[in-house]
């Protein structure tokens, strides 16, 4: 397809597509002559992924470029490729190491991982943005007087592991390594907000069942 058709099918303006091409987010099309190029279904699929990351996920263009670079890096093993793509997404900043609440939260969350037997997660606590987010949230709750200790979090974590198993099964239903990496990225951009919405709806449902509308 030509640029105009790619724009029409994707709903993205030609000016924006040209910008994505200049920024390296979208691969160049097949050059027909000096002024015209052709694009295929892979361009259309990638363009939709870019728009989802930028418009829905509010991911900065520079970060999208980094994430897609990992998605397309065929030199990495699958686990590293997926991890690098997801870790390149916006993350919480590193908390103050000398904060007593952070220190206590880190110890407690390390205990949680040991209780769960999540050895791979244990090995990456010093570099994992996900573990850092867990520590930051736990520390903030402790400052407010709410101690979400490992015992409290274990059943939540086990439910999340079941969700992760479903995630992996869905990802493995796709053929190419690039698609698998894209699914992992979309899990952060689109599926996590969807699960959060379901969580809140479930809370609303359960709250009404228990307490009614009074």
C-alpha positions as CSV (number, residue, x, y, z in Angstrom):
1,X,0.0,0.0,0.0
2,X,1.1,3.6,-0.5
3,X,1.4,6.1,2.3
4,X,-2.1,7.5,1.7
5,X,-3.7,4.1,2.1
6,X,-1.5,3.3,5.2
7,X,-2.8,6.6,6.7
8,X,-6.4,5.8,5.8
9,X,-6.3,2.2,7.2
10,X,-4.5,3.2,10.4
11,X,-6.3,6.4,11.1
12,X,-3.0,8.2,11.5
13,X,-2.2,11.3,9.4
14,X,0.5,11.1,6.8
15,X,2.4,13.9,8.6
16,X,2.5,11.8,11.8
17,X,3.5,8.7,9.9
18,X,6.4,10.6,8.3
19,X,7.4,11.8,11.8
20,X,7.4,8.2,13.0
21,X,9.6,7.3,10.1
22,X,12.0,10.1,10.8
23,X,12.2,9.1,14.5
24,X,12.9,5.5,13.6
25,X,9.8,4.2,15.2
26,X,8.5,2.8,11.9
27,X,10.7,0.9,9.4
28,X,11.0,2.5,6.0
29,X,8.8,1.2,3.2
30,X,10.1,-0.5,0.0
31,X,11.3,2.3,-2.2
32,X,9.6,2.3,-5.7
33,X,11.2,5.5,-6.9
34,X,12.9,8.6,-5.4
35,X,9.6,9.9,-4.1
36,X,7.3,6.9,-3.5
37,X,7.5,3.9,-1.2
38,X,5.2,1.0,-0.5
39,X,4.1,-0.3,2.9
40,X,2.7,-3.7,4.0
41,X,0.6,-5.3,6.8
42,X,3.6,-5.3,9.1
43,X,3.9,-1.5,8.8
44,X,0.2,-1.3,9.6
45,X,0.5,-3.6,12.6
46,X,3.5,-1.7,14.0
47,X,1.8,1.6,13.4
48,X,-1.2,0.5,15.5
49,X,1.2,-0.6,18.3
50,X,3.0,2.8,18.3
51,X,-0.3,4.6,18.5
52,X,-1.5,2.4,21.4
53,X,1.7,3.1,23.3
54,X,1.6,6.9,22.7
55,X,-2.1,7.6,22.8
56,X,-3.3,5.1,25.4
57,X,-0.2,4.4,27.4
58,X,1.1,8.0,27.2
59,X,4.6,6.6,26.6
60,X,7.1,9.3,25.3
61,X,8.3,8.9,21.8
62,X,11.9,8.4,22.9
63,X,10.8,5.5,25.2
64,X,8.7,4.0,22.4
65,X,11.8,3.9,20.2
66,X,13.8,2.2,23.0
67,X,11.1,-0.4,23.7
68,X,10.6,-1.2,20.0
69,X,14.4,-1.6,19.7
70,X,14.3,-4.4,22.2
71,X,11.2,-5.9,20.6
72,X,13.1,-6.1,17.3
73,X,16.4,-7.3,18.8
74,X,16.6,-10.9,17.5
75,X,20.0,-11.4,19.1
76,X,18.5,-11.6,22.6
77,X,17.0,-14.8,24.2
78,X,13.3,-14.6,24.6
79,X,13.2,-13.9,28.4
80,X,15.8,-11.1,28.0
81,X,14.0,-9.7,25.0
82,X,10.7,-9.5,26.8
83,X,12.2,-8.2,30.0
84,X,14.2,-5.5,28.2
85,X,11.2,-4.3,26.3
86,X,9.0,-4.1,29.5
87,X,11.7,-2.6,31.7
88,X,12.2,0.1,29.1
89,X,8.7,1.4,29.9
90,X,8.4,4.3,32.3
91,X,9.1,3.1,35.9
92,X,9.1,4.6,39.4
93,X,12.3,6.4,40.4
94,X,14.8,4.8,42.8
95,X,13.7,5.4,46.4
96,X,16.0,6.9,49.0
97,X,18.2,4.1,50.3
98,X,18.5,5.6,53.8
99,X,14.7,5.9,54.3
100,X,13.8,3.6,57.1
101,X,10.4,2.8,55.6
102,X,12.0,1.9,52.3
103,X,14.5,-0.3,54.1
104,X,11.8,-2.1,56.1
105,X,9.6,-2.5,53.0
106,X,12.5,-4.0,51.0
107,X,13.2,-6.5,53.7
108,X,9.6,-7.5,53.9
109,X,9.2,-7.8,50.2
110,X,12.3,-10.0,49.9
111,X,10.7,-12.2,52.6
112,X,7.5,-12.3,50.5
113,X,9.5,-13.6,47.5
114,X,11.2,-16.3,49.6
115,X,7.8,-17.4,51.0
116,X,6.4,-17.6,47.5
117,X,9.5,-19.5,46.2
118,X,9.9,-17.0,43.4
119,X,13.7,-17.6,42.9
120,X,14.0,-15.8,39.6
121,X,12.4,-12.7,41.1
122,X,14.7,-13.0,44.1
123,X,17.7,-13.0,41.9
124,X,16.7,-9.7,40.3
125,X,15.6,-7.6,43.3
126,X,18.6,-5.2,42.9
127,X,17.7,-4.4,39.2
128,X,14.0,-5.1,38.8
129,X,11.8,-2.0,38.3
130,X,8.8,-4.2,39.3
131,X,10.4,-5.0,42.6
132,X,11.3,-1.4,43.1
133,X,7.6,-0.4,42.5
134,X,6.5,-3.0,45.0
135,X,9.0,-1.6,47.6
136,X,8.0,2.0,47.0
137,X,4.2,1.3,47.3
138,X,4.7,-0.8,50.5
139,X,6.9,1.9,52.0
140,X,4.2,4.5,51.3
141,X,1.6,2.4,53.0
142,X,3.8,1.9,56.0
143,X,4.3,5.7,56.4
144,X,0.5,6.0,56.6
145,X,0.3,3.3,59.2
146,X,-0.9,0.4,57.0
147,X,1.5,-2.6,57.2
148,X,0.9,-4.8,54.3
149,X,3.2,-7.5,55.5
150,X,4.2,-10.7,53.5
151,X,1.5,-12.8,55.1
152,X,-1.1,-10.4,53.9
153,X,0.3,-10.2,50.4
154,X,0.8,-13.9,49.8
155,X,-2.7,-14.7,48.6
156,X,-2.7,-11.6,46.3
157,X,0.7,-12.7,44.9
158,X,-0.5,-16.2,44.2
159,X,-3.5,-14.8,42.3
160,X,-1.2,-12.6,40.3
161,X,0.9,-15.7,39.4
162,X,-2.2,-17.3,38.0
163,X,-2.7,-14.2,35.9
164,X,0.9,-14.4,34.7
165,X,0.4,-18.0,33.6
166,X,-2.6,-16.8,31.5
167,X,-0.4,-14.0,30.1
168,X,2.3,-16.4,29.0
169,X,-0.2,-18.8,27.5
170,X,-1.7,-16.0,25.4
171,X,1.7,-14.8,24.4
172,X,2.8,-18.3,23.4
173,X,-0.2,-18.5,21.1
174,X,1.5,-16.1,18.8
175,X,4.1,-17.4,16.3
176,X,6.9,-14.9,15.8
177,X,9.3,-13.7,18.5
178,X,8.5,-10.1,17.6
179,X,4.8,-10.7,18.2
180,X,5.5,-12.3,21.5
181,X,7.6,-9.2,22.6
182,X,4.8,-6.9,21.3
183,X,2.2,-8.8,23.4
184,X,4.4,-8.4,26.5
185,X,4.6,-4.6,25.8
186,X,0.8,-4.4,25.2
187,X,0.4,-6.2,28.5
188,X,1.9,-3.2,30.3
189,X,0.2,-0.5,28.1
190,X,-3.3,-2.0,27.7
191,X,-3.8,-5.2,29.7
192,X,-2.6,-3.8,33.1
193,X,-5.1,-0.9,32.9
194,X,-7.8,-3.4,31.9
195,X,-7.0,-5.6,34.9
196,X,-7.0,-2.6,37.2
197,X,-10.4,-1.6,35.8
198,X,-11.7,-5.2,36.5
199,X,-10.3,-5.0,40.0
200,X,-12.2,-1.8,40.7
201,X,-15.4,-3.1,39.2
202,X,-15.1,-6.2,41.3
203,X,-14.6,-4.1,44.4
204,X,-17.7,-2.1,43.5
205,X,-19.7,-5.3,43.0
206,X,-18.5,-6.8,46.3
207,X,-19.0,-3.6,48.2
208,X,-22.6,-3.3,47.0
209,X,-23.3,-7.0,47.8
210,X,-22.0,-6.6,51.3
211,X,-23.3,-3.1,52.2
212,X,-26.1,-2.3,49.7
213,X,-26.6,1.3,48.6
214,X,-27.2,2.8,52.0
